Every structure is written in C-alpha cells, then in structure tokens.
C-alpha cells in the first residue's frame, strides 16, 4: 500500500519530468495532499537529498517555496561535496544503496563496482555485537569513493 510520502515523491518526480529543477511550495503541496508541511519536508529530506542526486534550495520568507535541483552536471567536485557533507557520521544500508545507484547513473561507478561495494557494506557483512554498522559503512564508502576518484584522476 502506497503511503502519503510515496504519493508526494511520485507527484514531484512526475511534475519535474526531464527538467533539471522544479519550484515547489511546501504549503501548496501540503494542502494538495491534505498533510502537514512537515510531511513535505520529510519527503524532501529523505527522498530528494544529495545521496540521491538532488539539492534543495530554500527561499526564506517566501511562504515555504523551495527549488529542487537534480544534479545533471557531474564532476569530481560532486564526489568531494558528497564525501564532505553526507559521509561524515553514519549511513543506513538503504541510503548507501541509493547513493550507489545515483553514482552508477552518473557513470562514476560501473554496475559491477556498485554491486561489489553493496556486498561489502551490507548489514550481513557488517554484523557486529555492537550497533556500529552505520559508522563502519561510512568509513568503507568514503575510502572506496576517494580511491576510485584518485584512480580516475590519474
């Protein structure tokens, strides 16, 4: 059964289409979906983040308007920003898979590289008596991405 969050995500994606950005109003979306604006914020922060290849730009004092930008132009600075801003504390396996999927789509990683990395950072591979898998996963991801980036720059 689809959730409100799924519906909001599909709505945004269908309205964005092939465009590189879309301007949205949190309040208008909340009214349309008969939910709280915080539900819109939740969808934006969990499903349209840098791990998935999006940047959210808010306009303060603009009645809750935001600009959602799909990163089209991929270069090394994207990886540096991703490592610096998103791979600092810990990451869930699900979010790591979204990240890998985005990097395959941007042709930074091959599908086989992404599969190998996903096996290495899976919950099964990182089983530990102490709940540190998210922290270990971040370390592995950062190290692998930095070293792939170094190899590509040679």
C-alpha positions as CSV (number, residue, x, y, z in Angstrom):
1,X,0.0,0.0,0.0
2,X,1.4,3.4,-1.0
3,X,2.0,5.9,1.7
4,X,1.5,9.7,1.5
5,X,5.2,10.0,1.2
6,X,5.3,7.8,-1.8
7,X,2.5,9.8,-3.4
8,X,4.3,13.1,-2.7
9,X,7.5,11.7,-4.2
10,X,5.8,10.4,-7.4
11,X,4.0,13.7,-7.8
12,X,7.2,15.7,-7.5
13,X,9.0,13.4,-9.9
14,X,6.2,13.4,-12.5
15,X,6.0,17.2,-12.4
16,X,9.7,17.6,-12.6
17,X,9.8,15.3,-15.7
18,X,13.1,15.7,-17.6
19,X,13.7,19.2,-16.3
20,X,16.7,19.8,-14.1
21,X,14.7,21.7,-11.4
22,X,11.3,22.5,-10.1
23,X,9.9,25.2,-7.9
24,X,7.6,24.0,-5.2
25,X,5.5,25.4,-2.4
26,X,5.5,23.4,0.8
27,X,2.2,24.8,1.9
28,X,0.5,24.2,-1.5
29,X,1.8,20.6,-1.6
30,X,0.6,20.1,2.0
31,X,-2.8,21.4,1.1
32,X,-3.0,19.3,-2.1
33,X,-2.0,16.1,-0.2
34,X,-4.0,17.1,2.9
35,X,-1.0,16.7,5.2
36,X,1.2,18.9,7.4
37,X,4.1,20.9,5.7
38,X,6.4,18.8,7.9
39,X,5.4,15.7,5.8
40,X,6.6,17.6,2.7
41,X,9.9,18.4,4.5
42,X,10.3,14.8,5.4
43,X,9.9,13.6,1.8
44,X,12.3,16.3,0.5
45,X,15.0,15.5,3.1
46,X,14.7,11.7,2.8
47,X,14.0,11.2,-0.9
48,X,15.5,14.2,-2.6
49,X,18.9,14.6,-0.9
50,X,22.5,14.7,-2.2
51,X,22.7,10.9,-1.8
52,X,20.1,10.7,-4.5
53,X,21.5,13.4,-6.7
54,X,19.3,16.4,-5.6
55,X,20.0,19.7,-4.0
56,X,17.2,21.6,-2.1
57,X,17.4,25.4,-2.2
58,X,15.0,27.2,0.2
59,X,13.9,30.8,-0.1
60,X,13.5,32.3,3.3
61,X,10.4,34.5,3.8
62,X,9.0,33.2,0.5
63,X,6.0,31.4,2.0
64,X,7.7,28.0,2.1
65,X,8.9,28.0,-1.5
66,X,11.8,25.7,-2.4
67,X,13.7,25.0,-5.6
68,X,14.5,21.3,-6.1
69,X,17.5,20.8,-8.4
70,X,18.5,17.5,-10.0
71,X,22.3,17.4,-10.3
72,X,22.9,17.0,-14.1
73,X,26.5,18.0,-14.5
74,X,28.6,15.5,-12.7
75,X,32.2,16.2,-11.9
76,X,34.8,15.4,-9.2
77,X,33.5,18.3,-7.1
78,X,30.2,16.4,-6.7
79,X,32.1,13.5,-5.1
80,X,34.1,15.8,-2.8
81,X,30.9,17.5,-1.7
82,X,29.2,14.2,-1.2
83,X,32.0,12.8,0.9
84,X,32.4,16.0,2.9
85,X,28.7,16.7,3.6
86,X,27.0,13.3,3.5
87,X,29.5,10.8,4.6
88,X,30.6,12.1,7.9
89,X,28.7,10.2,10.7
90,X,26.9,7.0,9.6
91,X,24.6,5.8,6.8
92,X,22.0,3.2,6.6
93,X,22.3,0.4,4.1
94,X,19.2,1.7,2.2
95,X,20.7,5.2,1.9
96,X,24.0,3.7,0.8
97,X,22.2,1.8,-2.0
98,X,20.5,5.0,-3.2
99,X,23.9,6.7,-3.2
100,X,25.5,3.8,-5.2
101,X,22.5,3.8,-7.6
102,X,23.0,7.6,-8.2
103,X,26.7,7.1,-8.8
104,X,26.0,4.4,-11.4
105,X,23.5,6.6,-13.1
106,X,26.1,9.4,-13.2
107,X,28.7,6.8,-14.6
108,X,31.1,7.4,-11.7
109,X,30.7,3.7,-10.8
110,X,30.0,0.7,-13.0
111,X,27.1,-1.5,-12.1
112,X,29.6,-4.3,-11.1
113,X,31.6,-1.9,-8.9
114,X,28.4,-0.8,-7.1
115,X,27.3,-4.4,-6.6
116,X,30.7,-5.3,-5.0
117,X,30.5,-2.2,-2.8
118,X,27.0,-3.1,-1.8
119,X,28.0,-6.6,-0.7
120,X,30.9,-5.1,1.3
121,X,28.6,-2.7,3.2
122,X,25.6,-4.9,3.7
123,X,24.2,-5.5,7.1
124,X,25.2,-9.1,6.8
125,X,28.8,-8.3,6.1
126,X,29.0,-5.7,8.9
127,X,27.4,-7.8,11.6
128,X,28.7,-6.8,14.9
129,X,27.7,-7.3,18.6
130,X,27.7,-3.5,18.9
131,X,25.5,-1.4,16.7
132,X,28.3,0.4,14.7
133,X,27.4,-0.8,11.2
134,X,26.4,2.7,10.0
135,X,29.7,4.1,11.2
136,X,31.7,1.3,9.6
137,X,29.7,1.6,6.4
138,X,30.6,5.3,6.1
139,X,34.3,4.6,6.5
140,X,34.2,1.9,3.8
141,X,32.2,4.1,1.4
142,X,34.4,7.1,1.9
143,X,37.6,5.1,1.4
144,X,36.3,3.3,-1.7
145,X,35.0,6.5,-3.3
146,X,38.1,8.5,-2.6
147,X,40.3,5.8,-4.1
148,X,38.1,5.4,-7.2
149,X,38.3,9.2,-7.6
150,X,42.1,9.1,-7.3
151,X,42.3,6.3,-9.9
152,X,40.0,8.3,-12.3
153,X,42.2,11.4,-11.9
154,X,45.4,9.5,-13.0
